[in-house]
Structure formats: C-alpha cells, structure tokens
Amino acid sequence: MSQPLTLSRAAQLIGVSRHTLQKRIRDGELAAFDGIIGSEELLRIYPDVKLEESGIFEEAKPFAGFGSVKCGRERILPTKEILAQRLFGQSNELADVRRHLARYHDLIETLQEKVATLQRTHPSADLQDIARTLDEGLGAVLGSQEPADRVAVMDEVLRVVAAHVSIKPSGREFFVEGSETILEAALHAGLAPSYGCGNGNCGLCKARVVEGEVRQVRDFDYPLSAAERAQNYKLLCSHTAVTDLVVEMVEAETPADIPEQQVVAKVKSVSPLDDRTYLLHLQSPRTNRLRFLAGQRVTLGIYSNRGDWRGEHAIASCPCDDRNLYFHISRAQADAGDAFAACMFAGGVHAGDAVNIWGPFGSFVLRQGSSRPLAFVCCDTGFAPVRGLVDHALAIDTAPAMALFWAATRPGGHYLARQCKAWAESLDDFRYRGIEAADTTTAGRLAAASIAELPDVAGWDFYVAGAEAFVAEVAAALRATGVAADQIICDHP
C-alpha cells in the first residue's frame, strides 16, 4: 500500500528541494493530491534513488566563506528521552496494526469454518468456490514475499529522527531535529513566528498545539492561564516535538507585523573582510532578542568618552540564528558621515563593548507568496542586506532559481566572493556574476547588461541594493525590459 507523504517529507526523503518537486507537479510529471504524494508515485519518478544515501541523516555543513552564518540544522539525533518516546509511539502503532491483522485473520478463519459447515449440510458449487477463494487468499497473504515499500520504511525511520510540523493557517511546514525547540526549528526554516525573549518569560511565542504530542525541554516562568492550558497552548521556546504536529501559530507576513525594539547587544568580534570593510558580529542577550525580517535595517549606537556614535546599517544575516547579528561596515560609510562607522575605523569598537540597536525598519524583504525566481543585484556594501535575503531564501526553499549580480566600485571590492562562488558551485539553479566598475552609475549600467542574460527577465523578482545612483540605474533598465514595478524591490541608504 502506498504511503502518503507531505511535500516537505518527500523532498527530505529523496534528497531534493521542495521547489524541484513542485515544478514536477506543475509540469504534470508527478501526481499529487492536496499537497500529498504517494510513496509509490515518488519511486516511479525516482526509481534509482538510494534512500539510505540521500543525505537525510548527514550533518548539514555551512557554506564556505569568511563570516558565513550557518542557517541549516545539524542533523543529529534527539535526546534519549525524546527518542524513547518516539520509539514507544511507533511501537504502539505497530501493536495496533498487529492487533488488527490478528482480528482479520480470526475473522477469515471463522468464515472458513462457517463455509465448511454449510458445505457439509448444503453442498453447492458456489460455497465450494467461496471456500477455495478464502483458502487461496489466506495462503497468498501468509506466504507473500512482497518487498516492503522502501519510502514508507525510511519515512518511519525519519519520523524517529525528525518530527514534522504543519502550521495553521499558513500551511507552512518544517522539521524539528536534534534537541531543537519548536521555536528554534521554525526560525531555522525561515519562518517568522511571534516571539520575544525566547527564554520562557514573555509568553509571546505561545501557540495552540492542535494535533500531536510535545515535551517540555526548558524551564519557563510565563504563567499560562487555565483556559490556555485547557486549549493546549504551549510555549514554543520551551517545548520540542515528540510526534508530528499541527500548530496554530501567529506569523509575521510583512515588516508592519514586526514591532520596533531596543536591544543592547555585546560585540562578539570585529574582523576585517578586506582593508576597507569590517565584519561586525553582535550577540543579543538570551532574554531580549531582536526580532526582524531578512533584509531589514537598524540603527547602531555606541557610547564613548567622545560622545554618542550612531549609524544606520543593514543586517547582513537572516533570523535563522536570531541572537547572532552580522553587519558589513565600510570605510566609505565612515567617509560619508556615518558616525558609527567612523568610530569603528577610529578603533573605537572592541569585543565586549555594548552596542545599542534600534529597529528594525525598512521593507527590503522577500515578498510573500511569489513563486518567481529571485535575482539579487547589489553594489559594494549593498551586498550586506542581500546576504541576509539569500540565506533566508535558502532556508525557506521555495525559489525555483536564484541569481546574484554584485558590482564593486574598487579593485577587490567583492569582499565575500568566496561565499558567492560557494553558493554557485554547491546549489542547483544558482548563478553568480561579479562586476567591477569605476563608479556607481557605471556599475548600474554593467549590472543591467548582465541581467539581460537571464532567461525570461520579466519573469523574475529583482532585489536591488546599493547607492542611490546604482539602484536608480538598475531599476530604470529593468522597467525598460518589461519587468513590472511590483517585481522590483529596492533598498539604498
């Protein structure tokens, strides 16, 4: 019998991306009903796949690149307690199946006895045929050597390693792996759940568990009301999934859903990306994390004996790891009057320093609901917000293709070229082009010429970041080629 699989589970078992399966469904190659794929249908399309080698149990590796942020989950086993509960649950399911089979077997034997009795008292050809059918059918079942459904078997194994979570009302899906909490797994998957401290104190991450079983893995102080407990509300930051879950959860859909916050973070490190760009790594406290969408900006401020130094900077990471915030701070920003950047290049920012963060703000974020391929076009440190957007796009795994065009207005200005090349080499349907130019306007023209090489340019969503002259040049060129205005999302300081 074919095993029903969700799209996410099928992709994980076979070792392909969700959008690969979605494309095959759209093209009519793969049959699916309401997002469910049968295991037999999956093997029909991938008959040669070796499930044990598909990578579902391998540890996820970060992409090469200085300052790389690891968004993927490490595929490690859950705790012994969670494993025991999941195995106990599967044992109960197996016991139920065996009980049902035993009852069916007893029913067939009872029918055989009744038919034999009737045959002795009222012999007939029909009764003889029924008796023969029962004997042959039972013998065929008991003597069957039919191979097991390989996908179904691996699905059962995977259920022990990772629990599947479906979100209402959005329909999004993700997996809880290792010792993750449900909140951590949701963030790693690129979702934007409501939460605050992430430490069991504020209660903003409470959600109703509609189906499935959870287990508390962290202490919490927030008091759920009697009504909330009766409706099975849980704090996502303090619980993990024991079984597959269906959860009602509030998610941020637009920047307007993210409140402005003030967070005091510590400088984890300041390291050079090149001779004119620093990578600033800030870490927020466990009890007060910054909630944001990939691509947004914040104001950074640091106090010193010489005053209050502030500047507006894009977050160069995605919310996959919300405590660790990365920024690309350039000398050009300092020369343009950014006080925070000037303080950094004057040697005024050190590991352990406290940095105030105000925000987030800005609408340079991935558009919800679009199934178009994504093209990122940036100049100089316009790569910073793009870095976060690419990480986010990889986490949610919905884009059919991605392209990155990075222009630099000085020699060696592609300070994370190794990271970009690693994306292009490691990922299917990802292309990268580094562009060198003398100024931002020329960079815009050269980037526009490179973009024209994309197939069906009007069918892409474009995210353009950099100096105002660069953004204007690229946006004008895109509109001239027929790209709709709502498919061009721009950001510049």
ZAMARGU-4260 file (C-alpha; in steps of 0.2 Angstrom, whole numbers, plus 5000, padded with zeros to 4 digits):
<rodrens>
0) 5000/5000/5000 | 5007/5017/4995 | 5012/5028/5010 | 5005/5046/5009 | 5019/5059/5011
5) 5019/5078/5013 | 5029/5088/5000 | 5042/5093/5013 | 5044/5075/5019 | 5045/5068/5001
10) 5058/5081/4997 | 5068/5076/5013 | 5067/5058/5009 | 5073/5059/4991 | 5086/5072/4995
15) 5079/5086/4983 | 5072/5103/4986 | 5054/5107/4988 | 5053/5118/4973 | 5060/5103/4962
20) 5045/5093/4967 | 5033/5107/4965 | 5040/5110/4947 | 5037/5092/4943 | 5020/5093/4950
25) 5016/5108/4940 | 5023/5100/4924 | 5012/5085/4926 | 5026/5073/4929 | 5022/5069/4947
30) 5005/5066/4953 | 4999/5074/4970 | 4983/5077/4979 | 4981/5092/4990 | 5000/5093/4993
35) 5001/5074/4997 | 5012/5062/4987 | 5011/5043/4987 | 5027/5034/4991 | 5024/5023/4975
40) 5022/5038/4964 | 5038/5045/4972 | 5048/5030/4967 | 5040/5030/4950 | 5049/5046/4947
45) 5064/5042/4956 | 5066/5023/4954 | 5085/5023/4956 | 5086/5034/4972 | 5096/5026/4986
50) 5086/5032/5001 | 5100/5027/5014 | 5112/5038/5004 | 5100/5053/5001 | 5109/5063/5015
55) 5094/5064/5027 | 5105/5058/5041 | 5121/5068/5037 | 5126/5083/5047 | 5122/5099/5037
60) 5138/5109/5033 | 5139/5128/5032 | 5144/5135/5015 | 5162/5141/5014 | 5165/5159/5016
65) 5173/5171/5029 | 5159/5177/5041 | 5147/5163/5035 | 5132/5161/5045 | 5125/5143/5047
70) 5106/5143/5045 | 5104/5124/5042 | 5100/5112/5056 | 5113/5099/5061 | 5105/5083/5058
75) 5109/5075/5074 | 5098/5063/5085 | 5086/5070/5098 | 5089/5067/5116 | 5087/5049/5123
80) 5071/5054/5131 | 5063/5060/5115 | 5070/5045/5105 | 5062/5034/5118 | 5045/5042/5117
85) 5045/5042/5098 | 5050/5024/5098 | 5037/5020/5111 | 5024/5028/5100 | 5029/5019/5085
90) 5029/5003/5095 | 5011/5006/5100 | 5006/5010/5082 | 5014/4993/5077 | 5005/4984/5091
95) 4988/4992/5084 | 4992/4985/5067 | 4996/4968/5073 | 4980/4968/5083 | 4970/4972/5068
100) 4979/4959/5057 | 4975/4946/5071 | 4957/4951/5071 | 4956/4950/5052 | 4965/4933/5052
105) 4952/4926/5066 | 4938/4933/5055 | 4944/4924/5040 | 4946/4908/5050 | 4928/4910/5057
110) 4921/4912/5039 | 4931/4897/5033 | 4923/4886/5047 | 4905/4893/5043 | 4908/4890/5025
115) 4914/4872/5028 | 4899/4869/5040 | 4887/4875/5026 | 4896/4865/5013 | 4893/4849/5023
120) 4874/4852/5026 | 4870/4861/5010 | 4884/4857/4997 | 4884/4868/4982 | 4897/4874/4969
125) 4895/4892/4975 | 4900/4888/4993 | 4914/4877/4986 | 4921/4892/4976 | 4919/4903/4991
130) 4929/4891/5002 | 4943/4890/4988 | 4944/4909/4987 | 4946/4910/5006 | 4959/4896/5007
135) 4969/4903/4992 | 4968/4921/4998 | 4974/4917/5016 | 4988/4907/5009 | 4993/4921/4997
140) 4994/4933/5011 | 5003/4922/5024 | 5015/4916/5010 | 5018/4933/5002 | 5036/4939/5000
145) 5031/4956/4993 | 5046/4968/4996 | 5042/4982/5008 | 5039/5000/5002 | 5056/5007/5004
150) 5050/5025/5005 | 5037/5020/5019 | 5051/5011/5029 | 5063/5026/5028 | 5049/5038/5032
155) 5046/5028/5048 | 5064/5029/5052 | 5065/5048/5048 | 5050/5051/5060 | 5061/5045/5074
160) 5075/5057/5069 | 5064/5072/5065 | 5046/5077/5069 | 5036/5086/5055 | 5026/5102/5060
165) 5012/5109/5050 | 5007/5127/5053 | 4989/5134/5053 | 4983/5145/5045 | 4998/5147/5033
170) 5001/5129/5029 | 5019/5131/5030 | 5029/5116/5036 | 5046/5112/5044 | 5055/5099/5054
175) 5061/5098/5072 | 5078/5090/5073 | 5090/5085/5086 | 5087/5094/5103 | 5079/5110/5095
180) 5064/5118/5102 | 5049/5121/5091 | 5053/5140/5090 | 5071/5137/5085 | 5066/5124/5072
185) 5054/5137/5065 | 5067/5151/5064 | 5079/5139/5056 | 5066/5135/5042 | 5065/5154/5038
190) 5048/5156/5047 | 5044/5172/5056 | 5034/5167/5072 | 5029/5179/5085 | 5041/5178/5100
195) 5051/5190/5111 | 5064/5183/5124 | 5065/5166/5118 | 5068/5161/5136 | 5051/5157/5143
200) 5047/5173/5151 | 5037/5184/5139 | 5024/5172/5133 | 5024/5180/5115 | 5028/5163/5107
205) 5013/5154/5115 | 5004/5144/5102 | 4990/5130/5102 | 4995/5113/5098 | 4980/5106/5088
210) 4987/5088/5085 | 5002/5079/5091 | 5012/5077/5107 | 5026/5089/5114 | 5038/5088/5128
215) 5045/5102/5139 | 5064/5103/5137 | 5067/5120/5145 | 5060/5129/5161 | 5049/5144/5159
220) 5041/5157/5170 | 5027/5163/5160 | 5010/5158/5168 | 4998/5151/5155 | 4980/5154/5160
225) 4969/5139/5164 | 4959/5142/5148 | 4975/5142/5138 | 4981/5126/5146 | 4964/5118/5143
230) 4966/5123/5124 | 4983/5115/5124 | 4993/5131/5122 | 5012/5129/5124 | 5027/5140/5124
235) 5036/5136/5108 | 5053/5141/5115 | 5052/5128/5129 | 5045/5113/5121 | 5050/5101/5107
240) 5040/5089/5096 | 5038/5071/5101 | 5027/5067/5087 | 5022/5076/5071 | 5012/5091/5075
245) 4999/5103/5069 | 5001/5120/5077 | 4991/5136/5076 | 5004/5150/5076 | 5005/5169/5073
250) 5017/5173/5059 | 5024/5190/5053 | 5019/5192/5035 | 5026/5210/5032 | 5038/5222/5040
255) 5022/5231/5048 | 5020/5215/5058 | 5037/5217/5067 | 5037/5230/5081 | 5051/5242/5084
260) 5063/5236/5098 | 5078/5242/5108 | 5091/5229/5112 | 5108/5231/5120 | 5120/5218/5112
265) 5138/5214/5115 | 5151/5215/5102 | 5157/5197/5099 | 5170/5201/5087 | 5177/5214/5074
270) 5186/5206/5060 | 5192/5213/5043 | 5183/5207/5027 | 5196/5217/5017 | 5206/5233/5020
275) 5191/5244/5019 | 5177/5233/5026 | 5174/5226/5044 | 5163/5211/5049 | 5154/5216/5065
280) 5147/5202/5075 | 5135/5207/5088 | 5126/5195/5100 | 5110/5199/5109 | 5106/5193/5127
285) 5096/5177/5129 | 5082/5187/5137 | 5080/5201/5124 | 5082/5196/5106 | 5080/5206/5091
290) 5065/5201/5080 | 5067/5206/5062 | 5065/5200/5044 | 5080/5197/5032 | 5085/5212/5023
295) 5079/5225/5036 | 5090/5239/5044 | 5093/5245/5061 | 5102/5260/5069 | 5118/5255/5079
300) 5124/5266/5093 | 5139/5266/5104 | 5144/5277/5118 | 5162/5283/5122 | 5170/5297/5131
305) 5170/5307/5115 | 5151/5306/5113 | 5136/5295/5106 | 5141/5287/5089 | 5126/5281/5078
310) 5123/5275/5061 | 5110/5266/5050 | 5116/5248/5044 | 5108/5234/5035 | 5108/5217/5045
315) 5119/5205/5035 | 5111/5189/5042 | 5094/5181/5042 | 5084/5177/5058 | 5089/5159/5057
320) 5100/5162/5072 | 5092/5177/5080 | 5105/5180/5094 | 5119/5182/5081 | 5118/5198/5071
325) 5131/5202/5057 | 5135/5219/5049 | 5147/5224/5035 | 5154/5241/5040 | 5164/5250/5026
330) 5176/5265/5026 | 5166/5273/5013 | 5151/5274/5025 | 5163/5282/5038 | 5169/5295/5024
335) 5151/5298/5020 | 5147/5304/5038 | 5141/5288/5047 | 5146/5291/5065 | 5146/5273/5070
340) 5157/5268/5055 | 5169/5282/5059 | 5170/5276/5077 | 5174/5258/5071 | 5188/5264/5059
345) 5195/5275/5073 | 5197/5259/5083 | 5183/5264/5095 | 5173/5247/5094 | 5180/5232/5103
350) 5175/5214/5108 | 5164/5215/5124 | 5158/5233/5121 | 5139/5236/5122 | 5130/5242/5107
355) 5113/5249/5106 | 5101/5243/5092 | 5085/5252/5087 | 5074/5244/5074 | 5071/5235/5063
360) 5064/5246/5049 | 5063/5245/5030 | 5053/5235/5018 | 5068/5227/5008 | 5062/5209/5012
365) 5057/5194/5002 | 5039/5195/4995 | 5027/5183/5002 | 5018/5171/4990 | 5029/5174/4975
370) 5034/5158/4966 | 5045/5168/4953 | 5064/5165/4953 | 5074/5178/4963 | 5088/5190/4956
375) 5099/5200/4968 | 5108/5215/4961 | 5119/5225/4973 | 5134/5237/4973 | 5148/5237/4986
380) 5141/5235/5004 | 5123/5234/4996 | 5128/5215/4997 | 5125/5216/5016 | 5106/5215/5016
385) 5107/5204/5000 | 5117/5191/5011 | 5103/5190/5023 | 5090/5188/5009 | 5100/5174/5001
390) 5101/5165/5017 | 5083/5167/5020 | 5078/5161/5003 | 5089/5146/5005 | 5080/5142/5022
395) 5063/5143/5015 | 5067/5133/4999 | 5054/5140/4988 | 5063/5149/4974 | 5065/5139/4958
400) 5081/5148/4954 | 5092/5162/4961 | 5105/5174/4953 | 5117/5186/4961 | 5125/5201/4952
405) 5137/5210/4964 | 5146/5226/4957 | 5161/5234/4966 | 5167/5251/4963 | 5185/5247/4968
410) 5198/5234/4965 | 5195/5219/4976 | 5178/5225/4982 | 5170/5208/4982 | 5175/5205/5000
415) 5164/5189/5001 | 5167/5182/4983 | 5172/5165/4990 | 5155/5164/4999 | 5146/5169/4982
420) 5156/5156/4972 | 5152/5143/4985 | 5133/5146/4983 | 5135/5144/4964 | 5145/5128/4965
425) 5135/5120/4978 | 5117/5124/4973 | 5107/5119/4958 | 5100/5134/4949 | 5111/5147/4957
430) 5122/5159/4946 | 5134/5172/4952 | 5142/5186/4942 | 5155/5198/4950 | 5156/5215/4941
435) 5169/5228/4943 | 5166/5247/4938 | 5174/5264/4941 | 5158/5272/4949 | 5141/5268/4955
440) 5132/5274/4939 | 5143/5263/4928 | 5141/5249/4940 | 5122/5251/4937 | 5124/5250/4918
445) 5135/5235/4918 | 5124/5226/4931 | 5109/5229/4919 | 5119/5222/4904 | 5122/5206/4914
450) 5104/5205/4920 | 5099/5205/4902 | 5107/5187/4900 | 5094/5180/4912 | 5081/5169/4903
455) 5064/5177/4903 | 5069/5193/4913 | 5051/5199/4915 | 5048/5183/4925 | 5060/5186/4939
460) 5058/5196/4956 | 5073/5208/4957 | 5080/5214/4974 | 5092/5229/4971 | 5103/5237/4984
465) 5117/5249/4984 | 5120/5268/4982 | 5105/5278/4976 | 5113/5281/4958 | 5116/5262/4956
470) 5098/5257/4962 | 5090/5271/4950 | 5101/5265/4935 | 5096/5246/4938 | 5078/5249/4941
475) 5076/5260/4926 | 5084/5247/4915 | 5073/5233/4922 | 5057/5243/4919 | 5063/5246/4901
480) 5064/5227/4898 | 5046/5225/4904 | 5049/5220/4922 | 5033/5225/4932 | 5036/5238/4945
485) 5030/5227/4959 | 5044/5214/4954 | 5057/5227/4958 | 5061/5229/4977 | 5074/5242/4980
490) 5085/5247/4995 | 5098/5261/4997 | 5104/5270/5012
</rodrens>
